[in-house]
Amino acid sequence: MNSYLTPGLFLLLAAAASGAEPAATDKPEHNAVTTNAYYTVDLRDERIRIPSTVKPLFDQFMRDTYCMLGPDGWYYLTGTPPAPGRITMSGDVCDPKQRIAWTPELHYIKSKKTWLINACMGSKLDPRRGAFILRSTSGKPEGPYENIEASRNGPINNLPGNFSADNSLFEDDDGSVYFVGVDHYVMKMKDDLSGFAEPPHTLIETPWKDQYYCEGGYIFKHGGKYHLVQTFWSRKLERDRLEYSESKTLKRRDDPTTYGYDAVISTSDNIYGPYGPRYTSVVGGGHLKPFQDAQGRWWGAAFGNPNGQASEVNAFDGKTPHHCVPLLVPLQWEKDRLYVDHSPR
């Protein structure tokens, strides 16, 4: 592995979730409306609220939590820790002085029987910023890893948008592997996984009135459909309703209406789209990475609220909100939509 990239945090979790699959129940349609062409949701809808029973996996600052079940029966958890010597929980994790990998994810590519790590590094001001993809040379999850050809001589930084941050990988049923960019695009990789077989494809999405900054792009497949997960900040402009929009005059950190760092999902029959209307899956569950456990139950890896200033986020029971800690949120399907599962596990 060259010196450009050091994966931020890599953990192995051996314990599997236990318990029976919760029974499906008939529930009313998700309470979402459009007000003045802005998408809003009812904050009282428990299907989008993290239950108070969800606790951090451990007391450690971690952004960009990601978890998957490997073919060996182990659960693999990755995330972005603070930079070396950094003890504060505020500020910009992508400070140009820091040389930490951001949003590392570990993926097992079933069709190739190999492991990949994708991550990014650097800030918008850093010429070394960009994405990296590494492949295990041993065929084992612990590596060692080396950069694929596309990132062997430096970062992949000729990609659209936000300096190649928050990227992910997706393997389709036919073995095709795609690079998923947070800035609304995907690229198919070469069959040997050495690089890209095509230029970026802009995803066809159902737009909101205002398209604004999102994070945590991720694609997974269920029921023969592609599900695009994105993270958007919500604003609490009414007592029990969240709106997805941005202030025209204030920065997000200065906006007193800033509320949730929320997981929002849309669905398509084709990986390139068109993706249907977005719906809120988990309020305060931003950077959500849905996955199934060994019993077939669905969970979402998340890290709570990265702002740390909106005290209500994830604090629906009045307790301290989750702030940059690894969480596993229980999920369940309602038809073709993924919501929070409040059943005991």
C-alpha positions, 0 to 999 in steps of 0.5 A: 500500500502506498503512503497516500491512504491509511484507512481510518478505523477498522474493527471486527465484530463477532457477535451476531444479532439474535431474535426472531424476525418481527411480523409485518403489520399494516400501517397507514401511508407515510405522513409526508406532504408538500408545502409550497413545493418543499418536501416535509414530514410529520415528526410524530411519525414513529416509523422515522424516529430512532427508538430510545433503546438504540445505544452507541455500540461503544463510546468512541467518536466515529463518523460515517459508520458502515457495517456489513456481514462477511461470507465468513460470518463476521461483521465488519465495522468501519468509520472515520475517527478523529485525527491523531491527537484530536480530542474535540468533537467539533470542527471540520474533520476534513481539515487540510492539516489532517491526513486521515482517510474519510468514510472508509468502507469494506466491501466483499465482492462476491463475484470476484471473491475479493475484498475492496476498501474505498475511502477518500482523503483531503479537503477541498483545498488539498491537491491530494484530495480524492478517492481511493480504492484498494484491493486485498492481495491475500483475498482476506478481509485483513489484507494486506491491501494495495491501491488498484491501478486507477488510484496507484499513483494518486487519488481519483480526483477527476470526479464530479462535485464534492472532492470525491467524498462519501463514495461507496461501492455496489455489486449488482446481481450479475457481478457488475461493480459500480462506484457510487458518488455522493454527487448524484452519479455512478460509474461501472468498474472494469471487470478486473476491478482495476479502474472504471469502464465508463465515465460518470453517469448522472443519476436521474432523480425526482428533484425537490424545489431546491436541490441542496447539499447531501452526503452519504451516497449509497445504493443497495438492492432489495426486491429487484429494485435499486434503493438510493440512500442520501443524507440531507439536513432537515429544518424544524419550521413548525412544531411537529413538521420537518422541512427539507430546504436550506436557509437563504441567509444563514449557514447551516450551523448558524440556522436555529431551525436546523434539526436532523441529519436524516436518511432519505431514500428513493427507488428505481428499477434501473441503477441509473434511474429514474429514481422516484420521489424521496422519502424520509427513512430515519430522522437523525440517522444520516449516513445510513448504510442498510444491511442484513444480519445472519438472521435476515433482519435489516439494520442501518449503520449510522452515527447520529448528528455530526453538528452537535448543536441541535439538541433535539436530534435523536432526543425524542425521549428527552435524553442526550442525543447521539453525536458522532458515535456508531449506531445500529438502527433496527429497520423493517420493510413496509412494502417497498419502503424502509423504516425504523423497526420498534419491535423488540430484538 
